[in-house]
Amino acid sequence: MSKKRRKKANENELTRHHIVPSSRDGGNHHSNIALVQDKKHKAYHIMFSNMTPDEIIRDLVENYWDEEWGWVAKAIKEVEL
């Protein structure tokens, strides 16, 4: 049985990234696709796994940021809208 070899991507090559993961009901519409460098795409998934942008913001606010910082308070309000 032969294994299909995947072409090794150049780390600067652009790849398609679903903003809302397709496995989380994010579609293939152009508004849900971002072109990013392969190395950044891989790093994104290492850091955030399969989280949606809203989940990432909530996680950062709840676990890493001080809510008394003005820009954090603004981000919380925007996510709650």
Secondary structure by P-SEA (a helix, b strand, c coil): cbbbbcccccccbbbbbcccccccccccccccbbbbcaaaaaaaaaacccccaaaaaaaaaacccccccaaaaaaaaaaac
